[in-house]
Amino acid sequence: MPTRRCRTARYASIILLAAASALVLCEPQAVAQQSSTYHLNLSKVDFPPEALINSTFYVSGLLNYSLPPPSSAQSIAASNWFIVARIYNATTSPPTNGTFLATSDTQEVSGAGTVPFTIRLQAAPYQKTMGFTLYAMYQPSPLFSGTQPASGPLPGAWRYTHAPTSNLVIWINSSAMGHIVFSTSNRLQVPVTIDGYLQYQTNPSGQLLLNVTGLQWHIITIPSTISLAPGQRAVFLYWQDRTNFTTRNVYMDQDKTLIATYKIQFFLTVNKNNGSGWYDNGTIAQLTANRKQSNSAMGLIGFEPIFTGWTGDVTTHNSTVLILMNEPHEMTAMWKTEFRPSLLKLAIMIMIAAIAAATLYKVGYTLYTRSKLKHRE
């Protein structure tokens, strides 16, 4: 039988062992309860101080973060957090679902670092000054499920810090001035008329930026034909939407881009033959000697033109010549005259000679008779 002293020592050992076991079991729980310090802040935020009425614009910047692991010991991804930049149509804190406007993409992060973000917004449909609050928000990864809500932060999920660096109030003016970017598909200096009296011209690169009044119609007019150089011109084809009217109406509810397409043409001058005219750049002009174009009254009595060749930018004795129209060209058909009578032409010649002889005889006889009568007097 153990003595009382032995039993007391045994009970003390059991108590000490239980206390040690309790400390070991509690240790993970103590580690999980780490500090809840964190920070989010926005830096290098870029946004347009003015946005055209009803147009799309973007707010971008950098989101700096330093987030601890979630405190839950059951976290699957204990070191990961989701962060996002969100804009609310308000200038006070905290944000509410009713004022939520737009958000950047959700990004999963851990530890500390910096990520860029971009938020797409729509300007007001009328002129006004808009105030927004940009928030840096976070959420522990175990709470995140699927796509983030489009109507605002979920209670108990998305959170934002109250530190001054975690939100930023920005003011954007929806301007009454709109912009028209005019360009040509082949870098032409094109005269542009706005509303019938404002005259502009594209630069050597074919570009023109116009500032016009927003929320009203404007008339844009360009020429159908532009003289570029002697024997060279540009002919309007169509706009980017394939309409082919040189005058069009544009309603300025947002920035507009107008692209005009012209084709280049070169003039072919043809002497002593047909074929003169404008040809599209890069096309082939075919000329064929046509004796009818060089015939004259001499042909009636047997003298006919005979083609001898082409001279000018191309020299050849062939009756047909092909010319690449990549610049203005001039061609001349060469002819010589030969006497090639036929029975019909001989008959015509005899008839003409008889008529001429009879006419001369009659005129001469008349003059002789008048002279003789005057002498008798």
MOCOR-V182995 format. One record per helix or strand. SS is the DSSP state (a for helix, b for strand). FROM is the first residue (numbers start at 1). LEN is the number of residues. Records with the same first field share a line. If there is no record, write none. Layout:
SS: FROM-LEN + FROM-LEN
This chain:
a: 4-29 + 97-3 + 141-3 + 164-3 + 291-4 + 297-5 + 343-34
b: 39-9 + 50-3 + 56-11 + 80-9 + 100-4 + 107-4 + 112-11 + 128-13 + 159-2 + 167-9 + 177-8 + 191-4 + 198-4 + 207-7 + 217-6 + 225-5 + 232-8 + 247-5 + 256-16 + 277-4 + 284-5 + 303-10 + 316-1 + 320-5 + 329-11
